[in-house]
Each structure stands twice: as C-alpha cells, then as structure tokens.
Amino acid sequence: CHDPAGPQMMARAHPRLAMRPLLPADVPLLAEIFRASIGELTVDDYSEAQREAWAAAADDEAAFGARLAKQLTLLGTIDGSPVGFASLDGNER
C-alpha cells in the first residue's frame, strides 16, 4: 500500500542536519541564539547580572561578528536553517 503522505512525513521525521561555515548574513541570528542560550541554559550557574553581562557581548553585532569571523565558526543547521553554532579560537578555546 502506498501512502502519498509518507514522503512528507519522512521529511519531518528525519530533518536534514548539516554544518556549514559562518556567513556575514548569519551574525544577527547568531547573536539572538547566543543571548537566548545564555538566558536559558545558565540560570543555575550564574547570577542575573553575570548572565546579562555575558549576553551583552552580542549587543554590538559588528564586533560580535568580527570576533566570530576571526575564529573557526560553524553553524549547525536543520533543513538549511541555522539552529546553533560553535566557534573555536585557536586550538584551546
């Protein structure tokens, strides 16, 4: 039996995961991801003032983007849309 909805359901059940390098147009979204991750993932370990100071590093998007561009920065994507990123500064940080 062939279900015409099957391929569509498979696409949703198995999203395309990929990684790609940082592009300049990604910076505003990465700044949002950065701030959201600090706000959501660090509540148990840092005070509100510490989290706000850390998140403020993305307020100047030009400087934030320049810092990421100097590092090896890779974006994780689902179906082509960025959902996270990682950056490597040198080989230690």
VOMAR-441968 format. One record per residue (C-alpha): x, y, z. Coordinates in steps of 0.02 Angstrom, whole numbers, plus 50000, padded with zeros to 5 digits. Each point is the difference from the previous one (the first is absolute). Layout:
<atoms>
<<X,Y,Z>> ...
</atoms>
This chain:
<atoms>
<<50000,50000,50000>> <<50071,50170,49951>> <<49963,50147,50112>> <<50023,50167,49907>> <<50028,50089,50166>> <<50143,49881,50041>> <<50144,50099,49920>> <<49942,50161,50082>> <<49991,49916,50169>> <<50173,49926,49975>> <<50069,50174,49965>> <<49930,50062,50165>> <<50055,49846,50095>> <<50177,50010,49930>> <<50050,50182,49977>> <<50158,50035,49903>> <<50137,50039,50125>> <<50157,50084,49937>> <<50142,50116,50046>> <<50068,50145,49901>> <<50119,50147,50025>> <<49945,50169,50065>> <<49938,50126,49872>> <<49989,50187,50039>> <<49810,49997,49980>> <<49990,49873,50143>> <<50064,50118,50135>> <<49832,50075,50057>> <<49923,49827,50022>> <<50156,49934,50088>> <<49993,50148,50120>> <<49820,49951,50041>> <<50050,49817,50024>> <<50145,50054,50111>> <<49892,50109,50112>> <<49860,49870,50009>> <<50119,49860,50045>> <<50073,50101,50143>> <<49828,50047,50061>> <<49933,49822,49993>> <<50148,49888,50039>> <<50100,50089,50135>> <<49869,50048,50130>> <<50060,49871,50126>> <<50183,50049,49988>> <<50007,50189,49981>> <<49915,50150,50080>> <<49884,50110,49898>> <<50132,50138,49994>> <<50131,49876,49937>> <<49882,49934,49866>> <<49955,50176,49943>> <<50183,50050,49989>> <<50041,49843,49901>> <<49853,50021,49881>> <<50047,50183,49972>> <<50151,49938,49901>> <<49879,49978,49854>> <<49920,50173,50013>> <<50128,50074,49881>> <<49965,49882,49856>> <<50142,50067,49893>> <<50127,49962,50137>> <<49917,49833,50039>> <<50006,49952,49816>> <<50181,50057,49983>> <<50049,49893,50150>> <<49913,49847,49927>> <<50078,50031,49829>> <<50175,49993,50077>> <<49961,49828,50070>> <<49949,49837,49919>> <<49811,50021,50014>> <<49883,49864,49940>> <<49811,50006,49997>> <<49890,49851,50033>> <<49849,50002,49885>> <<49837,49907,49985>> <<49927,49999,49825>> <<50120,50143,49957>> <<49950,50115,50144>> <<50130,50041,50134>> <<49953,49932,50172>> <<50165,50013,50092>> <<50184,50036,49980>> <<50171,49962,50071>> <<50160,50099,49986>> <<50178,49946,50031>> <<50130,50131,50046>> <<50170,49925,49964>> <<50010,49820,50053>> <<49960,50023,50184>> <<49844,50107,50020>> 
</atoms>
